[in-house]
Amino acid sequence: MAPEVILAMDEGQYEGKVDIWSLGITCIELAERKPPLFNMNAMSALYHIAQNDSPTLQSNDWSDPFRSFVDYCLLKIPQDRPSSGELLRHDFVRRERSPRILIDLIQRTKDAVRELDNLQYRKMKKILYQEKVNGPMGESQEEEEDSEAASCKMNSLGSNHSIPSTSVSTGSQSSSVNSMQEVLDDSCSDMTMMHPQDYSSTLDSSPHTKKDHQYNWDDGIHRPEPRLASCDKSSQAQNYKNQGRFATIKSASLVTKQIHEHEQESELREQMSGYKRMRRQHQKQLIALENKLKAEMDEHRLKLQKEVETQANNAYIDLEKLAKRHAVHSEKEMKTALTDEKKFQQQIVAQQKKELTTFLDNQKKQYKLCKEKIKEEMNEDHSTPKKEKQERLSKHKENMQHSQAEEEAHLLSQQRVFYDRNCRAFKRKVMVKRHDVEQEQIREELNKKKTQKEMEHAMLIRHDESTQELEHRQLKTLQKLRMDLIRLQHQTELENQIEYNNRRERELHRKHVLELRQQPKNLKALELQIKKQFQDTCKVQTKQYKALRHHQMEVTPKAEHKTVLKALKDEQTRKLAILAEQYEQSINEMMASQALRLDEAQEAECQALRQQLQQEMELLNAYQSKIKMQTEAQHEREQQKLEQKVSLRRAHLEQKVWWRKTLKSF
């Protein structure tokens, strides 16, 4: 939203330059995949746009023409913002373009989709292989493999991820187990249809592809080699059983979450719409009041004009003479005031020059004394080299000169302030005296008028005063309404912000409660994963032990077989005991670290949320304070403008009376 659109809530109008702003925001959104201020509350974003600089591209990887184009579109002042015709002449729009941009984009999209299909196919084929290898196992083993798959998925995302991400992935996987089972059951026929040659060759080579288990010491997970499989009757029966189920990739919790997010967005939109309606209603109230006051003022002026026309008078002879004499006297007083002012300024300047001379002399004396004192100290210090003494002396001289220069500048600044203050005071005194003289002249002029002139002048003064009173009353009424509306607006904004803060805190608390509830399941899954790794490692060591025993039996004489077997058996028992102890320690460390990580992550999220909400609240308070200060400054300007208008009208009134008397004399 452009700044003038936000201000239009108060001013009521804006131009088509807002579309140029929207174009710049769209460019940023296309470049950075999200609009500016995306993570900020909508109300806070309004305050931020209204009082901060325009958004810019965050990355420096974009070309200079594109950055210039975006900055050109996002000029904050609408008058400086370009039109659509000017944008068409920009270097970014007029640059040469390759005719294969769209073709390459379509080709890259096709390649990406094809690669995604191949990746899904390989994953499905691997799942079928795993199902064939673990086919005789019971449902408990399948659940264990599901939890292991969820844990492996978590590890693939990164070892630095926290427990909440693990719980979400595990929960979503367990909630969609039925639909995944249908996919597994139907995948055999699907794969045959998609890749008949690969699948047939795979089935043909299945008896020759069985390999022993291997242990990956890099990640500590025992992964069996994939073995080929075919669809059996049990999978077909399971497929038939699951045909009546609702297959979906979305879990119930995810659907509920999306519904909740949609409701929140609806609430935010309704809140923003209500805020805009309130601002427009306030604007309508102000416009209606202004129209009413304008009609009242027009009626008042018409009434005064009719009254003045009925009391017109043509006696201005004496008033003209008196006005001339007053003008001469005023000119003489002004010349006298200018002469006195020059003398007063010269006296201050002379006094300040004298003070500056005395100050410089004192500085010179102080500088000599300090210099002699340091030289005496250096002469007494015989251990310091002469070069170092010279450096210290020069450094001290520089410091003294710098400090004396600062003191001199400070004195000059004080003298300047004193000079300006006294000149202003003198001018104020002259102005007060001049005002008194003018008032005396006006009184003398009024005293010399005849009764008719006095009545006419009194009537005009009364008209001016009544007009002034009406204007002050109207201005006070308008300003009071404006302040009341601003107070109501600020109260609404504050309530909306508090409601938003409470909602964010409730959502975070609800999220943390769900994470705490999900943590035992996640820890159990990780524990089962570690135990399975331990079992696989034991199997690998058993196979290695059998191979080593067979080899030792072949190379060792028959008489030593019993001794060798006993030694191998003891070595195997010792290694398994060490391995069991290591895995037990790994489980304990995992339990402690995961619990601590969850607490730290939740505390960090709470701290980040509190800091964000505090910043948004501070931004709101700053925005409201700024609006309040601007309104008060506007009221002060209106008051001053009214005072100036009243003064000018009063002077015009007096001048009008004077001109009437002048015309009467002729």
N, C-alpha and C positions, 0 to 999 in steps of 0.2 A: 504494500500500500504506500503510495507516494506521500511525502510530507504534506503537500497541499490538500490531499484528500482528508487527512486527519484534521488539519486546520479547517477544512470546509464544514466539519461538524459544527463549528462555531460561526464561520463566515458565510457558509451556505452556498459557495460556488467555487468551481475550479475549471481549468481548461483541458484541452485534449492532450497536453503535454504529459498527463499521467500515464498515457499508453506508452510513451517513450520510456518512462521509468519502469513500467511493467516489462518492456522488452529487455532492459538491462538486467532486471531481476531474473527473468527467464534464462538469459545467457549464463548468469552465475549458477543457476540451478542445473542447467545442462552440463556445465563444466565440472561442478563439484558434487553433482548428484543429490543435492539438497539445497533449498533456498537459504538465504541468510537468516540468522536468528531462529533457526529451525528448532533448537533445543530450549527456546525461551517461551515462557507463557505468552499467550496472544496479547493480553493487556500490557504486559511488560514490554513486548515488542513494539507496541504503539508508542509507549513513552520513550523507548530507545530511539525509534525512527525520528520522533519529533524533535529531540534535543541533541542528537549525536550526528557525527559525520555520515556521509553516504557509505554503503557497503562496497567492498572491493573484492577482487579475486585474491584468495589466500595464497595460492601457489604461484611460484615464479616461473613455472614451466611453460606458461602460455606465451604466445607471440606478442610482440609489442603492438601490432595493429589491433589485435583482439582486446588487449588490456585497454588500449586507448579508446576503442569503440565502447566498451563497457563503462569506463569512466565518463565518457562523453554522454552516454545515455542517463547516467545516474548523477547528474549535476543537481544539487539540492535546490537551487533557486530556479523556479520554473521559467523565468525570463531568459536565463542563460542556457537552458536546456534546448537542444536542437529540435527542429521539426523533422518530419519523415523525409522531406525532400533533401534536407541537409545531410541526413544519415545515408541517403542513397549515394551521395558524393564522397562518403568516407572511404579511406584507403582500404579498410577491411572488407567493405562491400564491393569495391571496384577492382580488387585484386584478381589475378588470373586463377581460374579454378580448373582442376583436372577433370576431364569428362568421365573418368572411371571411378570417381569417389563413391557414388551410389552403388555401382556394380561391385566394387571391392567390399563395400559394407555388407551387401547382400551375400557375397561369397563367404566372408568371414562369419556371418551369422549361420549360414548353412554348415560350414565346417564345425562351428561350435556345437550346433545341434547334433550333427553326426557323431562328433566326439562324445557328446553326452549320451547318445544312444549306445555307442560301443561300450562306454563305461558302465551303463546300466546292464548291458548284456553280460559283460564279464563278471559283474557282481552277482547276477542271477545264476550264472553258470557255476561260480564258486560256491554259492549257497547250496546248489544241487549236489555238488561234490561233497560238501560237508554233510549233507543229509544222508548221502549214500554211505559215507564212512561211519557216521554215528547212528545209522538206521536201527540197529537192534536195541539201542538204549531206550529207557523209559521216558515218561513225561518229565520226570525230575531232572534228567540229564538235559532235555531240551530247554527247560527253564534256565538251567545253569548256563547253557550256551548262549541263550538270549541275554542274560545279564553280562556274560563275558563280552558279547558283541557290543553291548552298550558301553562297557568300560573301554573296549578297544576304540570305539568311536570317540570317546572322550579323550583318550590318549592321542588319537590322530589330530584332534583339534589343537593340541598344545599342552605341554606339561605345566604351564603356568595358569591354566584355567582354574577357576574356583569351583567349589562344590555345587553352587546353584546351577551352573551349566550342565553338570553331570546329572543332577536330579531331573532337570527338564528333559534331557535326551533319553534317560532311562524311563521316565514316566511315559513319554510319548511313544517309545518303542513297545513297552508293555501294554499300553492301551490299544495299540493297533496290531496286536499279535494275530487276531482272527483274519484280518484282511491280508496280512503277510503270509499266513498259512495258505490262503486261497491262491496267492500268487505263486507260492512254492509248488503247490499241487498242480497248477495249470501250466507251469513254466516249461515242463518237459515237452508238451505238444507245441507250445509256442516257439520254443527254440528249434524244434524240428522243422517248423514251417519257415522260420526266418533263415536258418542256416542248415539246410539238410545235409550238405556235404560235410561240413565241419562236425556236425553232430554224429553222423554215421561213422566217420573216421575216428571220432572220439570213442564211440562204443566199441569199435573194432579193436582199438589199441588199449582198452581198459585192462585186460588181464596182464599186460606187460608194463604197466605204469605204476605198480605198487612199490613204494619205497618206505624205508624205515623213517621213524620220527626223527626230527632234527631239533636241536635246542639252540635258540638264538641268544647268545650271551650278551648281545648289545642292549636289548630291551628287556631281558629277563622273562620272556614269554615263550613257552614251548608251543610251536606251531606245527601241526602235522601237515605233511605234503598233501595236496588235493588228489583225490582219487575219483575216477570216472564212475558214473552211476546211470541207471536207466529207470524209467518210471515203473513202479510195481503196483500191485493190486491195492496195497494199503493206501498209497497216495491217491489212487483213483477213488477209493471209498471215502477218504477224508475230503476229497474234492466234492464228491456228491453230497456229503454231510454239510459242507460249508456253502452250498449254492444258495441257500435261503437267507444267508446273513448279509448284512449291509456292509459292503467293502468300501472303505474310505481311508485316505491317508491322514485325515484330521481326527484327532482325539476329541473326546467330549470336553476335556479341559481347555483345549485350544479353541474349540467353537465357543465355549463360554467366555473365554478371554476376549475373543474377537467381538462378541456381542457386547461385553462390558466396555471395550474400547470404543465401539460405535456409539454406545449410550453417552460415554464421556465426551466424545466429539460433538454429539448433538447438544449436550449441555453447554459446552463451550461456545458453539455457534449461537445457541439461544441467548447465552449471556452476552456475547458480542452484539447480537442483534438488538437486545434490550438496551445495551449501552448506547448504541447508535440512535435508537429511537428516543432515548432520554435526551441525548445531545441535540437532536433535531427539534424535539419539543421545547427544550430550553431556548433554542434559537428563535422558534416561532413566538414564544412568549416575549422575548426581548424586542422582536420586530413589531409585534402588536402594541407593546407599551410605547415604543418610539413613535409609531404612527399616531397613537392617542395623544401623546404629549405634543407632537407637532401640530395636530389639529387644534389643541387647546391654545398653543402659542399664537397660531394664526388668528384665532378668534379674539385673543387679547390684543394683538397689535391692531386689528381692524377697529376695535372699540376705541383705543387710544388715538388712532389717527383721526377718527371722526370728532373726538373731543378737542383735539388740537386745532382742527380746521375751523371749529366754531369760535375759538378764542384768539384768532390771529391778530397781530399788532405790528405797526410799522414805525415805532419810535426807536431809532438807533443812533441819533446824532451824538448824544452825550456818551453813549457806549463806545462809539468809534474813537472819540478823543481819548477817553480813558484807556481804551485798548492800545492806542499808540504809545501813550505815556507808559503804560505797563510794559510794552515791548522794549522801549528804550531802557527802562530800569532793569529789565531782565537781562538785556544784552550787556549792560554795564556790570551787573552782578556776575554774569558769566565770565566776562573778561577778567574781572577782579579775582574770581575763583581760579581761573587758569593761571594767573600770575602767582597767586598764593600757592597753588599746587606745585608750580615749578620751583619756587623758593623752598618749599618744604622738601621736595625731592633732592634739591642740591644740598640742603643741610644734612639729610640722611646719608647721601653719598660721601660727603666730606668726612662725616663722623666714621663711616665704615672704612674709608681709606686710612684714616688715622689708626683705627683699631687693627687693620690688617698690617700696617707698617710696624706697630708695636708687637704684634704677634710674630712677624717674621724676624724681628730683632731678637725676641726671646728664644725663638727656635735656633737661631745662629749661636747664641750664647750657650744654650743647652747642648747643641751639637759639639761645640768646642770643648765644653766640660766633659762630656762623655768620651770624646776622642782622647783627651788627655788622660782621663782615668783609665781607659783601656790600655793606652801606651804604658802607663805606669805599671799596670798589672802584668803586661807582657814583659816589661823590663825586669820585673822581679822574678818572673818564671824563666829560669835559665835552661830548663830541661826541654822545652819545646823548640823545635827547629825554627829557623828564621822564616822559611817559606811558609810553614803552617801558621806562624804568627801573622804574616802578611795576608794570608787567605782569611784568617779570622778577622783581621782588622778590616779588610775590604768587605767581607760579608756583613760585619757590624755596621759599616758605613752605609751599605745598601739598605739594611733594615731600618736604620735611623732615617735615611732619606725617604724611604717608602712610608714610614709612619708619619714623618713630618708632612709629606705630601698629602696623605690622607687627612691629617688634622687641618691642613690648610684648606683642602676641598670641603671638609665638614664646616669650617668657619665660613667659607664663601657661601655654602648652601644656607647656613643659618642667617647670614646677612641678607641673602636674597629673599628668604622667607620673611624676615623682619621688614625688609623694604616693601615687599608686596603687601604684607598685612597692614602696615602703616599707611601705605598709599590708598588701599581700599578703605581704611577707616576714615582717612581724610576726605576721600570722595563721598563716602557715606554721609559724613558731616555736612559737606557742601550740598549734597542732594537733599538732605533733611532741611537745611536752611532754605534752599531754593523752593522746596515744596511749601514751606511755611510762607515764603514770600508770595508764591502763587495763590495760596489760600487767602492771604490778606488782600491781594488784588481782586480776587473774586468777591470777597466780602465787601470791599469798597465799591466795586461795580454794582453789586446788588443794592447797596445802600443808596446809590444815586438814581436808581430807577424810580420811575413814578409808580403809582399804585397799580396802574394797569400792567406795566412791565413786570412789576414784582409778582402780581398774580399769575401772569403768563409764565414767568420763569419758575415760580413755585409749582405751577401745574406740570411743566415739563420735567422738573426734578421729581415730582411725585410719580409721573409716568415712568421715568427711568428706574426709580426705586421699586415700583411695583413690578416692572419687567424683570429687574434683577432678582427680586424675591421669588418670582415665578420660575425664573431660570434655575436658581439655586435649589428650589424645591423639586423641580423636575429632575435636575441632575442627581440630587440626593436619592430620589425615588428610583431612578434608573440604576444607579450604582448599588443601592441596597438590593434590588432584585438580582442584579448580576452577581453580587457576592453571595446571596442566598443560593442561587443556582450553582455557583462554583462550589460552595460548601456541600450542597447536596450531591453534586457530581463527585467530589473528592470522597465523600462518605461512601458512595456507591462503589467507587474504585477500590477503596480500602476494604470494604466488605467482600467484594469479588476476589481480591488478592488473598484475604484471610481464608475465604472458602477454598480457593485453589490450593493454598498452603496446607490446609487441613486435609484436603483430598489427597494430595501427594504424600503426606505423612501416613495417612491411612493405607494407601496403596503399598507404600514401602513396608509398613508394619505387617500387612497381610502377606506380602511376598516373603518376608523373613520368617513368618510363622510357617508358611508352606515349606520353606527350605529346611527349617528345623524338623518338621514332620517327615520330610523326605530323606533327611540325613541318615537315619538308621538303615533304610533300604539301600542307600548308596554305599554305606560302609559295609553292609552285608555283601553286596555285589562285589566290591573290591576285595573283601576277605575271601570270597569264593574264587575269585580270579587268582589270587595269590596261592590259595590251596591247590587249585588246578595246576598252576605252574609248578608247584612243589611235586605233585603227583607225576606230572610229565617228566620232570627232571629225574625223579626216582626211577621211572621206567627207562629213561635213557641210560642212567648209570647202571641199571640192572643188565640192559643189553650189552653195554660196554664191558661189564664184569664177566658176562658169559663169553663174550668174544675173547677177552683176555685170558680167561680160564682155559678155553679151548686151545688158545695159542700156547699157553704155558704147559698144558698137558702134552702137546706135540713136541716141544723142545726140551722138556725136562725128563730125566730118566724115571722109570716107573716106580723105583724105590723111594723117590722123593715126592711123589704125587700127593701123599697125605699131608706132608709139611707145607707144600706150596699151596694146597687148597685151604688149609687152616689160615695161613698168612693172608691169602687173598680174601677169605671170609672176614677176618678181623679188620682188614683195611676197608672192605666194603661197609661193614657195620660202623666203623669210626667215621667214614665220610658221610654216611647217611645221617648219623647223629649230629654231625656239624651242620649239615645242610638243613636238618629239621630245626636246629637252634637258630640258624640264620633266618629261616622263613618265619619262625615264631617272633623273632625280634622285628622283622619287617612288618608283620601284622600290627604289632604294638606301636611301632613308630608311625605307621600309616594312620591308625586310629587317632593318635594324639595330634599328628600334623593336620589331618583333615578337620578335626574339631577346632583347632586353633585357627586354621585358615578360614573356616566358615565364620568364626567370631570376628576375625580381623576384617574379612570382606564386608560383613554386615555393618560393622562399626564404621568402616571407610565409606560405605554407601550412605549411612545416616549422616556422617560428617559432611560428605559432599552435598547431600540434599539440603541440610541445614544451611550450609554456606551459600548454595544457589538461591534458596528461598530468602536468605538474609540479603543477598545482593539485589534480588528482585524487589524486595520490600524497600531497601535503601534507594533503589532506582525510582520506585513509585513515590517515595517521600521527596526525593530530589525534584522529580517532575512536578509534583503538586506544589512544592515550595516555589519552584520556578514560575509556575502558572499563577500562584498567589502573588508573588512579587511583581510579575508582569501586570497583573490586574490592578494591584495597588499603584504601580507606576502609571498605568493608563488613567486611573482615577485622579492621580495627582496632576497628570498632564491636562486632563479635562478640566480640573479645577483651575489650574493656571490659565488655560485657554479661556475659560469663562471669565476669570478675573480680568484678563487682558481685554476681552471683548467688552466687558462692562466699562472698563476705564476708557477704551476708545470711544465707546458710545457716549459716555459722559462728556468727553472732550468734544465730540462731534456736536453734542447738544449745546454746549456752551458756545461753540463756534457758530452754530446755527443762529443762536440768539444774537450774537455779535453782528453777524451778517445782516440780520433783519434790521437791527438798529442802524447799520451803515446805509442800507438801502433807503431807510426812512429819512435819513438826513438829506439825501439827494432829492 
